[in-house]
Amino acid sequence: MAALKSVSFIPSFIAQVTQPKAAPVVHFNTSRTGKDRMSAEVKVEYMHFDEVTKSIKVVGSDGNLRECRTERLPSLEHGRLLWKKLAKAGKEKATVQFVAAGGFSPDKWFYDIEV
C-alpha cells in the first residue's frame, strides 16, 4: 500500500472568519458625486433615533420624513452635534434647511442642517 501523505491547508470559510473587520468609516460616505442639495425651509415637528437602522429620523412641517444614517457621518461627535442642533431648532420652532450629499433628495436624506 502506498503511504498517505499529509497535506496541510486551511478551508476558505475559516480563513474568511479570521480576517480582521474593515476599518470604520472616517468621512461622510456616499457613492454619488453630485453637489449638496438643500431643502426648502421647514420646522422640525418630531425627531427620534432609530436603533435598528442607526438613523436620526425627522418629520418636518412639510410632512416629509427625512433620515440621516449616522454610520456614514465622519464621527460619533458629528452625529451628537447634529442631534443637538436639531433639538434646539425644534424647541425654538426655528426654520431649518436640510442638506443632502451627492445630489440625493433633501426631502428624504440629510447629513447636516442650516438654521
C-alpha positions as a Markdown table, in Angstrom:
| # | Residue | x | y | z |
|---|---|---|---|---|
| 1 | Met | 0.0 | 0.0 | 0.0 |
| 2 | Ala | 1.1 | 3.5 | -0.7 |
| 3 | Ala | 1.8 | 5.7 | 2.3 |
| 4 | Leu | -0.7 | 8.5 | 2.8 |
| 5 | Lys | 0.9 | 11.9 | 2.6 |
| 6 | Ser | -0.4 | 14.6 | 5.0 |
| 7 | Val | -1.5 | 17.8 | 3.4 |
| 8 | Ser | -1.9 | 21.0 | 5.3 |
| 9 | Phe | -4.5 | 23.5 | 4.2 |
| 10 | Ile | -7.0 | 25.9 | 5.7 |
| 11 | Pro | -10.5 | 25.7 | 4.4 |
| 12 | Ser | -11.6 | 29.0 | 2.8 |
| 13 | Phe | -14.5 | 29.5 | 5.1 |
| 14 | Ile | -12.2 | 29.5 | 8.1 |
| 15 | Ala | -9.8 | 32.0 | 6.5 |
| 16 | Gln | -12.7 | 34.4 | 5.9 |
| 17 | Val | -13.9 | 34.2 | 9.5 |
| 18 | Thr | -10.5 | 35.0 | 10.9 |
| 19 | Gln | -9.8 | 38.0 | 8.7 |
| 20 | Pro | -10.0 | 41.4 | 10.5 |
| 21 | Lys | -13.1 | 43.5 | 10.0 |
| 22 | Ala | -12.9 | 46.6 | 7.8 |
| 23 | Ala | -11.9 | 49.9 | 9.4 |
| 24 | Pro | -14.8 | 52.1 | 10.4 |
| 25 | Val | -15.8 | 54.9 | 8.0 |
| 26 | Val | -13.9 | 58.1 | 8.9 |
| 27 | His | -15.6 | 60.5 | 6.5 |
| 28 | Phe | -19.1 | 61.0 | 5.1 |
| 29 | Asn | -19.5 | 58.2 | 2.6 |
| 30 | Thr | -21.7 | 58.3 | -0.5 |
| 31 | Ser | -21.3 | 56.6 | -3.8 |
| 32 | Arg | -22.8 | 59.6 | -5.7 |
| 33 | Thr | -20.7 | 62.6 | -6.8 |
| 34 | Gly | -23.4 | 65.3 | -7.2 |
| 35 | Lys | -23.4 | 68.6 | -5.4 |
| 36 | Asp | -25.0 | 69.0 | -2.0 |
| 37 | Arg | -28.7 | 69.9 | -2.2 |
| 38 | Met | -30.8 | 71.9 | 0.3 |
| 39 | Ser | -34.4 | 71.6 | 1.2 |
| 40 | Ala | -37.0 | 74.4 | 1.5 |
| 41 | Glu | -37.2 | 76.0 | 4.9 |
| 42 | Val | -39.2 | 73.8 | 7.3 |
| 43 | Lys | -39.7 | 73.5 | 11.0 |
| 44 | Val | -38.8 | 70.3 | 13.0 |
| 45 | Glu | -42.0 | 68.7 | 14.2 |
| 46 | Tyr | -40.8 | 65.4 | 15.5 |
| 47 | Met | -37.5 | 63.5 | 15.7 |
| 48 | His | -36.1 | 60.3 | 17.1 |
| 49 | Phe | -33.1 | 57.9 | 16.8 |
| 50 | Asp | -33.8 | 54.6 | 15.2 |
| 51 | Glu | -31.7 | 51.9 | 16.9 |
| 52 | Val | -32.2 | 49.4 | 14.2 |
| 53 | Thr | -31.0 | 51.5 | 11.2 |
| 54 | Lys | -28.8 | 53.7 | 13.3 |
| 55 | Ser | -30.5 | 56.8 | 11.9 |
| 56 | Ile | -31.8 | 60.1 | 13.0 |
| 57 | Lys | -35.3 | 60.4 | 11.7 |
| 58 | Val | -37.0 | 63.8 | 11.5 |
| 59 | Val | -40.5 | 64.8 | 10.4 |
| 60 | Gly | -40.7 | 68.4 | 9.1 |
| 61 | Ser | -43.6 | 70.8 | 8.9 |
| 62 | Asp | -43.9 | 69.9 | 5.2 |
| 63 | Gly | -44.8 | 66.3 | 6.3 |
| 64 | Asn | -41.7 | 64.7 | 4.9 |
| 65 | Leu | -39.8 | 62.1 | 6.9 |
| 66 | Arg | -36.0 | 62.7 | 6.5 |
| 67 | Glu | -33.3 | 60.3 | 7.5 |
| 68 | Cys | -29.6 | 60.7 | 8.4 |
| 69 | Arg | -27.6 | 57.4 | 8.6 |
| 70 | Thr | -25.2 | 58.2 | 11.4 |
| 71 | Glu | -22.7 | 55.4 | 10.5 |
| 72 | Arg | -21.9 | 57.5 | 7.4 |
| 73 | Leu | -21.0 | 60.6 | 9.3 |
| 74 | Pro | -17.4 | 61.5 | 10.0 |
| 75 | Ser | -17.6 | 60.7 | 13.7 |
| 76 | Leu | -19.9 | 60.0 | 16.6 |
| 77 | Glu | -19.3 | 63.5 | 17.8 |
| 78 | His | -20.6 | 64.9 | 14.5 |
| 79 | Gly | -23.8 | 62.9 | 15.0 |
| 80 | Arg | -24.2 | 64.2 | 18.5 |
| 81 | Leu | -23.7 | 67.8 | 17.4 |
| 82 | Leu | -26.3 | 67.3 | 14.6 |
| 83 | Trp | -28.8 | 65.9 | 17.2 |
| 84 | Lys | -28.2 | 68.9 | 19.4 |
| 85 | Lys | -28.7 | 71.3 | 16.5 |
| 86 | Leu | -32.0 | 69.6 | 15.5 |
| 87 | Ala | -33.3 | 69.5 | 19.1 |
| 88 | Lys | -32.5 | 73.2 | 19.6 |
| 89 | Ala | -34.2 | 74.2 | 16.3 |
| 90 | Gly | -37.2 | 72.1 | 17.3 |
| 91 | Lys | -37.6 | 73.6 | 20.7 |
| 92 | Glu | -37.2 | 77.1 | 19.3 |
| 93 | Lys | -39.6 | 76.4 | 16.4 |
| 94 | Ala | -36.8 | 77.8 | 14.1 |
| 95 | Thr | -36.9 | 77.1 | 10.4 |
| 96 | Val | -34.1 | 74.9 | 9.1 |
| 97 | Gln | -32.9 | 73.6 | 5.7 |
| 98 | Phe | -31.8 | 70.0 | 5.4 |
| 99 | Val | -28.6 | 69.4 | 3.5 |
| 100 | Ala | -28.2 | 66.2 | 1.4 |
| 101 | Ala | -24.9 | 65.0 | -0.1 |
| 102 | Gly | -24.2 | 63.6 | -3.5 |
| 103 | Gly | -27.3 | 65.0 | -5.3 |
| 104 | Phe | -29.7 | 63.0 | -3.1 |
| 105 | Ser | -33.1 | 64.5 | -2.3 |
| 106 | Pro | -33.0 | 66.6 | 0.8 |
| 107 | Asp | -36.7 | 65.8 | 1.2 |
| 108 | Lys | -35.6 | 62.2 | 2.1 |
| 109 | Trp | -32.0 | 62.2 | 3.2 |
| 110 | Phe | -29.7 | 64.6 | 5.1 |
| 111 | Tyr | -26.3 | 64.8 | 6.8 |
| 112 | Asp | -26.5 | 68.4 | 8.1 |
| 113 | Ile | -28.9 | 71.3 | 8.6 |
| 114 | Glu | -28.6 | 75.1 | 8.3 |
| 115 | Val | -30.6 | 77.2 | 10.7 |
